[in-house]
Amino acid sequence: MPLREAIETYHELLTDELAAASQTQLEEQQRQRGIVFGDRPLSTTLRPRFLTPEQYRFLQARMRMLMRAFEKIYHVAMESKEFRAQFGLEDWEEHLIQFDPGFRPSSPTSRVDTFFVTERGGLRLTEYNAETPASPAYNDVLTEVFYGLPVMAEFLRRFQVRPLPSRHSVMNVLLDSFNQWAGHREKPRIGIIDWREVPSYSEFVLFEDYFKAQGLECIIADPREVEYHNGRLMADDFHITLIYKRVLMSELVARGGMDHPIIRAVLDKNVCMVNPFRCKILHKKASLAVLCDERNAHLFTLDELEAINAHIPWTARVEERMATYRDRSIDLIPFILERREHMVLKPNDEYGGKGVVLGWETSPEEWERNVGTALQVPYIVQERVTIPSEPYPNFVDGHVRLIERMLDTNPLVFYGEYVDGCLSRLSAQALLNVTAGTGSTVPTFLVENR
């Protein structure tokens, strides 16, 4: 089934009357169910993202291959401090990754940010969020909301639409990690940990409700409010035995230091934490540079090298050295300066689009200054990716308007091995990021003819 047929049918069904009813319901449901990012509704368009089953299977197969490559560089990094230097870890990160978390995967739950262009068979992996991947609960609840829209009721008469839920996978890897850590099966007491003022706080509430519905004890706790005494990590009178860590370690250390109660409790093995300290290795954006570096090619099979070359845009640490670009030797810094319109600069450990510099939106003088900064602070440079787009319907001034939106495809990965679920984000700007204030999230469905 051509995907275009499903999209065009959905748009044809959206008369102004049906769109008005669907828009009202979408807004009310998001408000009632807390699907907001800060004070903004998470989804602002009337159509979900559609993928065919074939597209999703392709995504799963290629991500499994790339995850094997990520796993290889993680294990080499753990064995070799010299090799690990390629990732640009801070001293405190070097110290903490020596701690064995008590379970195997470095990132039991993670998300990969890609751009997926079906017509060309193209998949471009631009970032690996291996530390605190957001969105599984948002995505699941948005899926329920979109299923109930009046326009979807009409669409379902002609097409089968299947969801891609993922809250259950988050819960299962949390429980599995905890049971490995504890050495036996028991129910943990979960603390969802992050700053109370973060805009994604509403997702913590969705997870808390879900965990409790599954018979698990759970609390949301701010790192400033937890205490550690007598071997117990406490939030008020709640004893936390499993941390679902949503706070970034860099922020926790910056605000609370290495003596923070959470860090002490984890190091004393009195609480299990997912994702663990070791997730920082692959979370560094330099992990993509490690995969692309010609000096590391011997680590991978021919199939893995093919996947890296096909799906990861050329990426390198910003440093003074000779490098390889498409089989030719280059002087890296002059090359970056010369190819400004084809390059992106990214800080090695930031989120929400912070510090990202798009060369094609920057003057030559600004670009040169930014490259100079990137030589002083750990940065990567990455080749520009062509961003795909699709028309999405918005209800504006009483009428349906189709607006071309750039979109990304962000598969959710579990145990660092397989894809189970997918986040899709839309934007009118090249920086697709809800945190940056430029994006909207929509649920992803598999669609087929009835």
Protein Blocks (a to p, Z undefined) as FASTA:
>chain_A
ZZklmmmmmmmmmcfklmmmmmmmmmmmmmmnopaghjacfblcfbdcdddfklmmmmmm
mmmmmmmmmmmmmmmmmmpmklmmmnopafklmmmmmpcghiablblbacddddddfkno
pacdfbdcfklcghjlmmmmmmmmmmmpmklmmmmmmpccddddfklmmmmmmmmmmmmm
nopacdddddddddfkbmklmmmmmmmmmmmmnopacddddfklgcceehiacehjaccf
bdcdfbdfklmmmmnojmbfklmmmmnopaccdddfklmmmmpmklmmmmmpmklmmmpc
fklmmmmmmmmccddddddddddeehiacdfklmmmmmmmmcccddfbdgehioiacfkl
ccfklmmmmmmmmmmpccddddddddddddddddeehiacddddddddddddehhlaccd
jdddddfbfbdcfknopaccddddddddZZ
